[in-house]
Amino acid sequence: MKIGFDAKRAFLNNSGLGNYSRTLIKSLNEYYPENEYSLFTTKKSGNDFEKNILDSKNIHIHEPQHFLDKKFRSRWRSYGITDILNQNQIDVYHGLSNELPFNIANFKGKKIVTTHDLIFLRYPNLYPYLDRKIYNKKFRNACDIADVIIAISEETKRDIEKYYFIPESKISVVYQSCDEAFYKNYSSEEQKIVATKYNLPPDFLFYVGTIEERKNLLTIAKALKQVKDIPLFVIGKKTSYYDKVKAYLKANKLEHRVILLEKVNTIELAIIYQLAKIFIFPSLFEGFGIPIIEALTSKTPVITSKGACFPEAGGSHSIYIDPNNENELAEKINFLLSSETIREEIANKGFEYSKKFHPSIITKQVMNLYK
C-alpha cells in the first residue's frame, strides 16, 4: 500500500500536533514496513525525526520544487500536493493535523483526516478573529470531503458532530499515543546524568505544555503558595501569557519555585517524567492530552482537569480538579506528597491503563482504517 501524509507538523512543530505526527509515522514504519510512505512538507527541518527516517528506503519526502511553489509554500500545501498524489499512485492520503488540500476531491485514492479539536469554536475568545475564520474554513472543508475522519477522543467526536453536523458513521475514534521512549525503564546512571545536567532536585513537580492561557500554568503558580517549598519544572514554548505568569511569581516571591527547561530531547524528557514526583496538567480544554499519556507511561502520578476529554486520557486512577481552583489543586498536591504509598499505587495503576495507548495498538487501529 502507498500512503501519503501531510507531514508539515512532523518536521516543523515541536509540540502536540508534531508529536502526534512523528509518533504515528515512526510507528507505521516500524510495525508495517511493507508499505511505502510519502511525507509532504512545505520544507525540511533537519530535526531528529528527519535524520532518523532518512535511511528508510520505503519513506519518501516531498517538498516544493518549482520556483513559485517555493515562493508560496502554503499554496503548494493547499493545491499542489494532489497532482503528486495521483502521479505517484498513492492509495490513501492522511491529513495528520486537521487539514486536507482544498482540491483533494481530484485525488483518486481515499482521504482521511485527523481532527484533534475544535477549541477555537468552543473558546473563541482565546483566538484572534482571523485565525478562527481560517481554521474553520480548513477544518470544515477537511471534515466534509474526507472519506473517514479520525477523532482523537470521544469528546472531539462529539464536537465534530455538534459543530459540523457530520454523521457519526463517518467518524472513527482512534486515540493518540506517545513515543516509545516513554515506555522504557532508564537506569539510575542515565537518570543521574539528566538530573545533573538540568540541576533536578530529588523532589519536584512537573508540567509540560505550551505556556498559553488555555494550558493554565498560572493556576499551578497560585497553588504553590499553599504547597511546601518544592520546585516546579516547566517545559513548553513561551507565549505572551508567560509574562502574566512571571508577573505573578515575582509579586508573590515565587520566582525561585518555577524553573523553565529548554532544548530537552525526547529521551531526557522521558527521564524527567520518571524522576518527577507529580505531573500537573490543569488545562482548560484539550482534544486529548499527550502529556498525560507520557506521564502515565512514565509511572508518574497525574493531576489534571475534571470533565471533557481528560478522563479518557487519564483513566480512573488519576486525580481530577477544577482547573480554576488553586486551593483544590494545592490540596491534591499536598495529599500526594504526603504519601509515597499512594503515589506508587496511582502510578502503577496509571501505567497499566496507559498500555491501551501503546504505539503498536494505536498504529494497528489506524492501519485497519487504511485497509
C-alpha positions in Angstrom: 0.0 0.0 0.0 1.1 3.5 -0.8 0.2 6.0 1.9 0.7 9.8 1.8 0.8 12.2 4.8 0.5 15.9 5.3 3.7 15.8 7.4 4.4 19.5 7.8 3.9 19.3 11.6 6.2 16.3 11.9 9.0 18.4 10.5 8.2 21.8 11.8 6.2 21.6 15.0 7.7 20.6 18.4 4.5 20.3 20.4 1.3 18.3 20.3 0.5 18.1 16.5 4.1 17.5 15.7 4.4 14.7 18.4 1.3 13.0 17.1 2.5 13.1 13.5 6.1 11.9 14.3 4.9 9.1 16.6 2.4 7.8 14.1 4.7 7.9 11.1 7.6 6.2 13.0 5.3 3.5 14.4 3.8 2.8 11.0 7.2 2.4 9.5 8.3 0.1 12.3 5.2 -2.2 12.5 4.2 -2.1 8.8 7.5 -1.7 6.8 6.0 -3.4 3.8 4.2 -0.2 2.9 5.5 2.9 1.1 5.1 6.2 3.0 5.2 9.6 1.2 5.7 12.6 3.5 4.6 16.0 2.2 6.1 19.1 4.0 6.5 22.7 3.0 10.1 22.4 4.0 12.6 20.1 5.8 13.9 21.0 9.2 16.9 18.8 9.9 15.3 17.7 13.2 15.9 14.3 14.8 12.8 12.9 13.2 14.1 13.7 9.7 17.6 12.4 10.4 16.2 9.1 11.8 14.0 8.4 8.7 16.5 9.3 6.0 17.8 5.8 5.8 14.3 4.2 5.4 14.0 3.1 1.8 10.2 3.0 2.0 9.9 6.6 3.1 9.9 9.4 0.6 10.0 13.1 1.5 8.3 15.6 -0.9 8.7 19.4 -0.7 8.1 22.2 -3.1 10.5 22.0 -6.1 9.5 24.8 -8.6 10.2 28.4 -8.1 6.6 29.5 -7.5 5.9 26.6 -5.1 8.9 27.5 -3.1 7.8 31.2 -3.1 4.3 30.3 -2.0 4.7 27.1 0.1 1.3 27.3 1.8 -0.4 27.4 -1.5 1.6 24.3 -2.6 0.3 22.5 0.5 -3.3 23.5 -0.3 -3.3 22.9 -4.0 0.0 21.4 -5.3 0.1 18.1 -3.4 -2.9 16.5 -5.1 -1.3 16.1 -8.6 1.8 14.5 -7.0 -0.5 12.0 -5.1 -2.1 11.0 -8.4 1.3 10.8 -10.3 2.7 8.5 -7.6 -0.5 6.4 -7.4 -0.9 6.9 -3.7 -3.7 4.7 -2.3 -4.5 6.7 0.9 -3.8 10.3 1.8 -3.9 11.2 5.5 -4.1 14.8 6.8 -2.5 14.4 10.2 -3.3 17.9 11.5 -6.9 18.9 10.8 -6.4 19.7 7.1 -6.7 18.4 3.6 -5.7 20.1 0.3 -8.6 22.2 -0.9 -8.6 20.4 -4.3 -8.2 16.9 -2.8 -11.5 15.9 -4.5 -9.4 15.4 -7.6 -7.4 12.7 -5.8 -8.2 9.2 -7.0 -7.4 7.5 -3.7 -9.0 7.5 -0.2 -8.9 10.6 2.0 -8.5 10.5 5.8 -8.1 13.5 8.2 -7.3 13.5 11.9 -9.2 16.2 13.7 -7.6 17.0 17.0 -10.0 19.5 18.5 -12.4 22.4 17.7 -11.2 24.5 20.6 -11.4 27.7 18.6 -15.2 27.2 18.3 -15.6 26.3 22.0 -13.4 29.1 23.3 -13.4 31.8 20.5 -12.1 34.4 23.0 -8.7 32.6 23.1 -8.1 33.0 19.3 -7.8 36.1 17.0 -10.8 36.6 14.7 -8.8 36.0 11.5 -7.3 32.7 12.9 -10.8 31.4 13.8 -12.0 32.1 10.3 -9.1 30.4 8.6 -9.2 27.4 11.0 -13.0 27.0 10.5 -12.7 27.0 6.7 -9.8 24.5 6.6 -11.2 22.2 9.3 -14.8 22.2 7.9 -13.6 21.5 4.4 -11.5 18.6 5.5 -14.3 17.0 7.5 -16.8 17.4 4.7 -14.5 16.0 2.0 -12.8 13.2 3.9 -13.9 9.6 3.4 -13.1 9.0 7.1 -12.4 11.3 10.0 -10.2 10.2 12.8 -11.2 11.9 16.1 -8.6 11.7 18.8 -11.2 11.4 21.6 -14.9 10.8 22.1 -15.0 14.5 23.2 -13.6 15.6 19.8 -16.0 13.3 18.0 -19.0 14.9 19.8 -17.7 18.3 18.8 -17.4 17.4 15.1 -20.9 16.1 15.1 -22.2 19.2 17.0 -20.4 22.0 15.1 -20.1 20.5 11.6 -23.2 18.2 11.5 -21.0 15.2 10.4 -22.8 11.9 10.7 -21.4 9.6 13.4 -20.8 6.8 10.9 -18.1 8.9 9.2 -16.1 9.4 12.4 -13.7 6.8 14.0 -12.2 7.5 17.4 -8.5 6.5 17.5 -6.6 7.8 20.5 -3.2 9.3 20.3 -0.1 7.6 21.5 3.3 8.8 22.7 6.9 7.9 21.7 8.0 4.5 22.8 10.9 6.3 24.7 8.4 6.9 27.5 7.7 3.2 28.0 11.4 2.4 28.7 13.0 2.0 32.1 16.1 4.1 32.4 19.0 3.1 34.6 19.9 5.1 37.7 23.1 6.2 35.9 21.1 7.5 33.0 18.7 9.3 35.4 21.7 10.8 37.3 23.2 12.2 34.1 19.9 14.0 33.3 19.3 15.2 36.8 22.8 16.6 37.0 22.5 18.3 33.5 19.3 20.1 34.5 20.0 20.5 38.2 17.0 18.5 39.2 16.5 18.0 43.0 15.2 14.7 44.5 11.7 16.1 44.8 10.0 18.3 42.2 6.7 18.9 40.4 6.5 18.8 36.6 4.5 20.5 33.8 4.7 20.1 30.0 2.8 22.2 27.5 2.8 25.4 25.7 2.7 28.3 28.1 -0.5 29.9 27.0 -3.7 30.9 28.7 -5.7 27.7 27.8 -3.0 25.5 29.4 -3.4 27.4 32.6 0.1 27.4 34.2 -1.0 30.3 36.4 -3.2 28.1 38.5 -0.2 25.9 39.4 1.7 29.1 40.3 -1.1 30.2 42.6 -1.3 26.7 44.2 2.4 26.8 45.0 1.7 29.3 47.8 0.0 26.6 49.7 2.5 23.8 49.0 5.7 23.1 50.8 8.9 24.5 49.3 9.1 22.1 46.3 10.0 23.5 42.9 8.0 23.2 39.7 9.9 22.4 36.5 8.3 23.5 33.2 8.9 22.5 29.6 7.0 24.4 27.0 7.0 27.2 24.4 6.5 30.7 25.8 3.8 33.0 24.6 2.8 36.4 25.8 0.8 34.6 28.6 4.1 33.8 30.2 4.6 37.5 31.1 1.4 37.2 33.2 2.7 34.1 35.0 6.1 35.7 35.5 4.5 38.8 37.0 2.5 36.8 39.5 5.6 34.8 40.5 7.5 38.0 41.1 4.8 39.7 43.0 4.4 36.7 45.3 8.2 36.0 45.6 7.8 32.6 44.0 10.3 33.1 41.1 12.7 30.6 42.6 10.0 27.9 42.7 9.4 27.7 38.9 12.2 26.7 36.6 11.9 26.6 32.8 13.9 23.9 30.9 14.9 24.3 27.3 16.3 22.2 24.4 15.3 18.9 26.2 15.4 15.9 23.8 12.9 13.0 23.9 15.0 10.7 26.0 15.8 13.4 28.5 12.1 14.3 28.7 11.1 10.7 29.4 13.7 10.5 32.2 12.5 13.8 33.7 8.9 12.5 33.8 10.2 9.4 35.6 12.1 11.5 38.2 9.1 13.8 38.9 7.0 13.3 42.0 3.8 14.6 40.4 2.8 15.7 36.9 0.3 18.6 36.8 -1.8 19.4 33.8 -4.7 21.8 34.7 -5.6 22.7 31.1 -9.0 24.3 30.5 -9.6 22.1 27.4 -7.8 19.7 25.1 -8.5 17.4 22.2 -6.8 14.6 24.1 -3.6 15.5 26.1 -0.5 13.6 25.0 1.5 14.8 28.1 -1.0 12.9 30.3 -0.1 9.7 28.5 3.6 10.5 28.7 3.3 10.8 32.4 1.2 7.7 32.9 3.7 5.6 30.8 6.5 7.0 33.0 4.7 5.8 36.2 4.3 9.4 37.4 1.0 10.3 39.3 -1.1 12.8 37.3 -3.3 15.7 38.5 -5.4 17.1 35.7 -8.7 18.8 35.0 -12.2 17.4 35.5 -14.5 16.7 32.6 -14.1 17.0 28.8 -11.5 14.5 27.4 -9.3 14.3 30.4 -10.7 11.1 32.0 -10.3 9.4 28.5 -6.6 10.1 28.7 -6.0 9.9 32.5 -8.2 6.9 33.4 -9.9 6.3 36.7 -6.8 6.5 38.9 -5.6 10.0 38.0 -6.7 12.9 40.2 -9.0 15.5 38.8 -9.5 19.1 39.9 -11.4 22.2 38.9 -8.6 23.9 36.7 -9.6 27.3 38.1 -9.4 26.3 41.7 -5.9 26.7 43.0 -7.0 25.7 46.5 -8.2 22.3 45.3 -5.1 21.8 43.3 -2.9 22.7 46.3 -4.9 20.2 48.4 -4.3 17.4 45.9 -0.6 18.2 45.6 -0.1 18.1 49.3 -2.2 14.9 49.5 0.1 13.1 47.0 3.3 14.5 48.5 2.3 13.2 51.9 2.2 9.5 50.9 4.7 7.6 48.8 2.5 4.5 49.0 -0.5 6.4 47.5 1.8 7.8 44.7 3.1 4.4 43.9 -0.4 2.9 43.8 -1.7 5.6 41.5 1.4 5.4 39.3 1.2 1.7 38.8 -2.5 1.7 38.0 -2.0 4.6 35.6 0.8 2.7 33.9 -1.5 -0.3 33.4 -4.1 2.0 31.9 -1.6 3.6 29.6 -0.9 0.3 27.8 -4.1 0.8 25.8 -2.3 3.7 24.1 0.9 1.9 23.2 2.0 2.7 19.6 1.6 -0.9 18.4 -2.1 -0.8 19.4 -2.9 2.7 18.1 -1.0 2.0 14.8 -2.9 -1.2 14.2 -6.2 0.7 14.6 -5.1 3.3 12.0 -3.8 0.7 9.6 -7.2 -1.1 9.8 -8.8 2.1 8.6 -6.3 2.4 5.8 -7.1 -1.1 4.7 
